């Protein structure tokens, strides 16, 4: 079974098909991941009490580059950890541990939304919120199947009558034409209504911030929604034309959701522990932002690990 990392070294143009991002974006991400990993190792070494000399013990079977590739490959393809281990020549336990280590690190490197990217800079955050008020933002929700909870109360809280199964709900707010993810809510219970999630998100924006949404957001404040067909009557031609214009503007948030679901871990039944769901989805949002070019990582001059070109 061919190692996916060796495969993309041989065929760089197929990196996006295997990992969800381009070969150049993968190289840039590797440099940042290596730097963050080194920082963590230095901090860990300072607080560690050693009984053996540094460098002892079993040597890692995978290079740092292969470990990052393993994490991205799992997010994109969603194999079982048994199969993942076979592909990278390690045990399923080691594959599981490697994935969760780099998932946490990638989550730190890749902000899931524009607001998250500037949330630690108060002046920048206020400026971004002010600038966003000049645009009509688009909002939409999506549901993903999850494993049935063992607890009866949790089952009732997670069962979606719309999907007829237990689900997580995510809600995205994007710029016009899907140019960036402005904000995201991940991991709400399936039965939670779209309009209630939206009202919580609205608190982060200017009170007069305009939005666009589908019929699930009818009744919301400052949001334009389609005309609903009256009972036993038809929409007027003008209303149909307005609905068509709104639909053509709102379709771009659907394109962003489609990019999220290119990563199979965000589309198929979620098999990991429910507590990791938010971390996984926000990491995938960060990878989508990297893919569409709104997260710009420094261009690497030379990659020092793994011999990758």
Backbone torsions as a table, in degrees:
resi	resn	phi	psi	omega
1	UNK	NA	125.0	-172.3
2	UNK	-76.3	133.6	176.0
3	UNK	-65.0	125.0	-178.4
4	UNK	-57.0	-34.2	179.3
5	UNK	-65.6	-43.4	177.7
6	UNK	-63.7	-33.2	-179.8
7	UNK	-66.3	-45.0	-178.2
8	UNK	-74.1	-22.4	171.3
9	UNK	-65.9	-36.5	179.9
10	UNK	-78.1	-35.3	-178.2
11	UNK	-129.1	77.9	-175.2
12	UNK	-58.8	-32.1	-176.5
13	UNK	-68.8	-13.8	180.0
14	UNK	-95.4	7.3	-179.3
15	UNK	-60.6	-41.5	-178.6
16	UNK	-63.7	-34.5	179.0
17	UNK	-68.2	-34.3	-176.5
18	UNK	-89.4	-38.1	-172.2
19	UNK	-114.0	-12.4	177.9
20	UNK	91.9	-10.1	176.3
21	UNK	-131.1	162.4	-177.2
22	UNK	-71.7	167.0	180.0
23	UNK	-63.2	-41.0	179.5
24	UNK	-66.1	-41.9	177.7
25	UNK	-64.3	-36.9	177.0
26	UNK	-62.0	-43.9	179.0
27	UNK	-62.1	-43.7	179.3
28	UNK	-64.0	-41.4	179.5
29	UNK	-65.1	-36.6	179.8
30	UNK	-61.1	-42.4	-179.4
31	UNK	-62.3	-44.4	179.3
32	UNK	-67.4	-38.5	179.3
33	UNK	-65.5	-40.3	178.8
34	UNK	-63.1	-43.3	-179.8
35	UNK	-64.1	-44.0	179.9
36	UNK	-66.5	-38.1	177.8
37	UNK	-63.0	-42.7	179.4
38	UNK	-62.8	-40.3	177.9
39	UNK	-61.5	-43.2	-179.9
40	UNK	-66.3	-38.1	179.6
41	UNK	-66.8	-38.3	177.8
42	UNK	-64.2	-44.6	179.1
43	UNK	-64.2	-39.1	179.0
44	UNK	-66.0	-39.1	-178.2
45	UNK	-65.2	-34.3	-178.8
46	UNK	-65.6	-34.3	-175.6
47	UNK	-97.7	1.7	-175.0
48	UNK	-92.8	134.9	175.1
49	UNK	-98.9	114.8	-173.0
50	UNK	-94.5	136.9	170.5
51	UNK	-100.3	-29.7	179.2
52	UNK	-112.7	161.1	179.0
53	UNK	-66.7	149.7	178.2
54	UNK	-60.5	136.7	-179.9
55	UNK	98.5	-4.1	178.7
56	UNK	-79.3	175.0	178.7
57	UNK	87.9	-177.1	-178.0
58	UNK	-70.3	138.9	176.6
59	UNK	-78.8	144.0	178.3
60	UNK	-63.9	141.5	-178.7
61	UNK	-78.6	-26.2	-177.9
62	UNK	-110.9	146.5	171.7
63	UNK	-75.5	165.6	179.5
64	UNK	-58.3	-40.6	-179.3
65	UNK	-62.3	-41.5	-180.0
66	UNK	-67.3	-33.7	179.0
67	UNK	-66.2	-43.3	177.1
68	UNK	-64.0	-41.6	177.7
69	UNK	-60.4	-40.7	178.2
70	UNK	-59.2	-44.7	-179.1
71	UNK	-63.1	-47.2	-179.6
72	UNK	-66.1	-38.7	179.9
73	UNK	-63.0	-39.9	178.6
74	UNK	-65.4	-44.7	179.4
75	UNK	-61.2	-38.1	-176.7
76	UNK	-79.8	-41.6	-170.6
77	UNK	-105.7	-25.3	178.5
78	UNK	55.0	54.9	171.0
79	UNK	-77.5	170.7	169.2
80	UNK	-71.6	159.9	179.7
81	UNK	-67.5	-25.6	175.4
82	UNK	-63.1	-48.6	179.8
83	UNK	-68.2	-39.2	178.7
84	UNK	-59.7	-42.9	177.7
85	UNK	-63.9	-39.5	177.9
86	UNK	-61.9	-40.4	-177.4
87	UNK	-68.3	-31.8	-178.3
88	UNK	-104.2	4.0	175.4
89	UNK	73.3	31.9	178.7
90	UNK	-133.9	174.9	179.0
91	UNK	-77.3	162.2	179.8
92	UNK	-66.2	-30.5	178.1
93	UNK	-67.2	-43.6	178.3
94	UNK	-67.0	-36.8	176.8
95	UNK	-62.9	-42.1	179.0
96	UNK	-63.8	-46.4	-179.5
97	UNK	-64.6	-40.7	179.7
98	UNK	-63.8	-43.9	179.8
99	UNK	-59.5	-48.5	-175.1
100	UNK	-69.7	-31.3	176.9
101	UNK	-64.3	-49.6	-176.3
102	UNK	-76.9	-24.1	174.1
103	UNK	-61.0	-46.3	179.2
104	UNK	-62.1	-40.9	-178.1
105	UNK	-69.4	-42.9	178.0
106	UNK	-64.6	-33.8	177.6
107	UNK	-62.0	-36.8	178.7
108	UNK	-71.6	-32.5	-175.6
109	UNK	-79.4	-32.0	-169.9
110	UNK	-114.6	101.2	177.1
111	UNK	-63.1	134.5	-174.2
112	UNK	-75.8	-19.6	-177.2
113	UNK	-152.2	167.6	178.8
114	UNK	-63.2	-42.2	-179.7
115	UNK	-66.2	-38.0	177.4
116	UNK	-66.0	-33.7	-178.2
117	UNK	-63.7	-30.3	-176.6
118	UNK	-114.0	8.6	-172.7
119	UNK	-65.5	-24.5	-179.4
120	UNK	-87.6	-0.4	179.3
121	UNK	-120.2	99.0	-169.8
122	UNK	-58.7	-44.1	-178.2
123	UNK	-67.1	-41.5	178.6
124	UNK	-65.6	-38.8	179.9
125	UNK	-61.9	-45.9	179.5
126	UNK	-63.2	-38.5	179.4
127	UNK	-66.2	-42.7	179.9
128	UNK	-63.5	-43.7	178.8
129	UNK	-61.3	-39.2	178.6
130	UNK	-66.3	-43.0	179.9
131	UNK	-66.6	-35.9	-179.4
132	UNK	-64.0	-27.4	-179.0
133	UNK	-64.7	-13.6	177.6
134	UNK	-82.3	-9.8	-178.1
135	UNK	-113.8	154.9	171.5
136	UNK	-96.0	104.1	-175.9
137	UNK	-77.8	155.0	-177.5
138	UNK	-113.4	137.1	-177.7
139	UNK	-126.8	142.5	176.4
140	UNK	-158.6	159.1	-178.3
141	UNK	-122.0	158.9	176.9
142	UNK	-146.9	150.1	179.4
143	UNK	-116.5	148.5	178.8
144	UNK	-130.5	133.0	178.0
145	UNK	-61.6	148.8	176.8
146	UNK	-134.0	166.4	175.3
147	UNK	-65.5	144.2	-179.8
148	UNK	-66.4	123.7	179.3
149	UNK	-63.8	150.7	179.7
150	UNK	-77.5	-27.2	-178.0
151	UNK	-84.0	135.5	-177.3
152	UNK	-62.0	-40.8	179.4
153	UNK	-64.6	-42.2	178.4
154	UNK	-65.0	-34.4	177.2
155	UNK	-61.8	-44.9	179.9
156	UNK	-65.1	-37.0	-177.9
157	UNK	-71.5	-25.4	-173.9
158	UNK	-104.5	-6.8	-175.4
159	UNK	-80.4	122.1	-179.5
160	UNK	-94.1	117.8	177.7
161	UNK	-66.5	-28.5	179.3
162	UNK	-68.7	-44.7	-177.1
163	UNK	-92.4	-10.6	-179.3
164	UNK	60.0	35.1	177.5
165	UNK	-162.1	172.3	178.2
166	UNK	-80.9	131.0	-173.3
167	UNK	-141.7	160.5	163.2
168	UNK	-100.0	149.6	176.1
169	UNK	-119.1	135.6	176.2
170	UNK	-121.5	146.0	178.2
171	UNK	-131.7	131.0	-177.7
172	UNK	-117.9	143.1	170.1
173	UNK	-118.8	127.9	-175.5
174	UNK	-125.8	161.5	171.8
175	UNK	-71.2	162.1	174.2
176	UNK	-55.1	143.9	-178.7
177	UNK	63.6	18.6	175.9
178	UNK	61.9	33.1	-175.5
179	UNK	-74.3	-18.7	176.5
180	UNK	-166.5	158.8	172.5
181	UNK	-89.5	116.4	-177.0
182	UNK	-82.9	-43.7	179.6
183	UNK	-154.7	155.0	-179.4
184	UNK	-147.2	138.5	171.0
185	UNK	-113.9	125.5	-175.5
186	UNK	-123.6	137.4	170.2
187	UNK	88.4	18.8	173.9
188	UNK	-70.9	156.8	177.1
189	UNK	-65.4	143.5	-175.9
190	UNK	-52.0	-43.4	-177.7
191	UNK	-70.4	-11.9	179.9
192	UNK	-58.3	128.4	-176.7
193	UNK	-71.7	148.2	179.2
194	UNK	-59.5	-40.1	-175.0
195	UNK	-67.5	-34.1	178.9
196	UNK	-70.0	-40.8	175.8
197	UNK	-61.6	-41.6	-178.8
198	UNK	-63.4	-41.0	180.0
199	UNK	-63.5	-33.6	175.1
200	UNK	-68.1	-41.6	179.8
201	UNK	-67.3	-33.6	-177.9
202	UNK	-58.7	-26.1	-177.8
203	UNK	-64.6	-18.2	179.8
204	UNK	-82.6	-12.2	-171.6
205	UNK	-109.8	170.5	173.1
206	UNK	-58.2	140.0	-178.5
207	UNK	-56.3	-24.9	-179.2
208	UNK	-102.3	11.9	-179.8
209	UNK	-60.9	122.3	178.9
210	UNK	-84.2	147.9	179.6
211	UNK	-134.8	164.8	171.2
212	UNK	-128.4	141.4	179.5
213	UNK	-155.3	178.4	179.2
214	UNK	-90.9	-166.3	-173.8
215	UNK	-67.4	-17.8	178.8
216	UNK	-67.1	-15.3	-176.2
217	UNK	-106.5	13.1	177.6
218	UNK	-60.5	130.3	-178.6
219	UNK	100.0	-8.9	178.4
220	UNK	-74.6	159.9	-179.1
221	UNK	-84.7	136.0	175.9
222	UNK	58.3	32.8	178.7
223	UNK	-128.1	131.2	178.4
224	UNK	-89.8	126.2	-178.7
225	UNK	-127.1	162.0	179.8
226	UNK	-66.7	156.0	173.0
227	UNK	-71.0	132.3	177.8
228	UNK	-89.6	141.3	-179.6
229	UNK	-67.0	122.0	178.7
230	UNK	-65.1	151.5	179.7
231	UNK	-63.2	127.2	178.0
232	UNK	62.7	19.8	175.7
233	UNK	-136.9	171.2	179.8
234	UNK	-113.1	155.1	173.2
235	UNK	-70.0	149.9	176.5
236	UNK	-74.2	165.5	178.6
237	UNK	-62.2	-37.0	178.3
238	UNK	-65.2	-42.0	178.9
239	UNK	-64.4	-39.3	177.3
240	UNK	-63.7	-40.6	178.9
241	UNK	-65.5	-40.8	178.4
242	UNK	-65.3	-39.3	177.2
243	UNK	-63.0	-38.6	-179.6
244	UNK	-66.2	-41.6	178.5
245	UNK	-64.5	-44.8	179.8
246	UNK	-62.4	-40.9	179.6
247	UNK	-63.0	-39.2	179.9
248	UNK	-67.6	-27.1	178.1
249	UNK	-83.6	-33.3	-174.7
250	UNK	-84.0	-14.2	-175.0
251	UNK	-62.7	-23.5	-175.0
252	UNK	-68.7	-30.3	175.6
253	UNK	-68.0	-29.8	174.5
254	UNK	-65.9	-34.9	177.9
255	UNK	-65.2	-38.8	177.7
256	UNK	-65.3	-41.8	177.3
257	UNK	-62.9	-36.7	177.0
258	UNK	-62.4	-40.7	178.2
259	UNK	-64.6	-37.1	176.0
260	UNK	-60.2	-41.6	-174.6
261	UNK	-81.3	-4.2	167.6
262	UNK	-60.8	-34.8	173.4
263	UNK	-78.5	110.8	-170.6
264	UNK	-62.0	-23.4	178.7
265	UNK	-67.4	-19.0	177.6
266	UNK	-98.1	2.2	-176.6
267	UNK	-118.7	-45.5	-175.9
268	UNK	-85.7	174.8	180.0
269	UNK	-55.3	128.2	-175.9
270	UNK	-76.2	118.5	-173.1
271	UNK	-99.2	-16.1	-178.2
272	UNK	-78.5	177.4	179.3
273	UNK	-62.8	136.2	-178.0
274	UNK	-55.5	-28.7	-178.4
275	UNK	-66.2	-19.8	-179.8
276	UNK	-91.6	-3.0	-171.6
277	UNK	-61.3	-49.0	-177.7
278	UNK	-60.2	-43.8	179.2
279	UNK	-60.1	-42.8	-179.5
280	UNK	-64.5	-48.9	-176.4
281	UNK	-66.3	-39.6	178.9
282	UNK	-67.9	-33.7	174.7
283	UNK	-65.0	-42.0	178.0
284	UNK	-64.0	-39.3	175.5
285	UNK	-60.0	-40.3	176.9
286	UNK	-63.5	-39.0	177.9
287	UNK	-67.7	-36.2	176.6
288	UNK	-65.3	-41.1	177.9
289	UNK	-64.7	-36.5	174.4
290	UNK	-64.9	-41.6	-177.7
291	UNK	-63.5	-41.1	-177.2
292	UNK	-88.1	-1.9	171.9
293	UNK	91.7	13.9	179.3
294	UNK	-93.2	-16.1	167.9
295	UNK	-105.5	112.9	-176.6
296	UNK	-106.4	116.5	177.2
297	UNK	-96.6	149.9	178.9
298	UNK	-56.8	143.2	179.6
299	UNK	-75.2	124.9	-178.4
300	UNK	-74.4	139.0	174.9
301	UNK	-83.1	-41.5	-179.2
302	UNK	-156.1	132.1	179.1
303	UNK	-89.8	124.6	-171.8
304	UNK	-89.6	-13.5	-175.4
305	UNK	-115.7	145.5	170.5
306	UNK	79.8	-8.7	-179.7
307	UNK	66.3	26.8	-177.9
308	UNK	-80.9	140.6	-178.4
309	UNK	-103.7	NA	NA
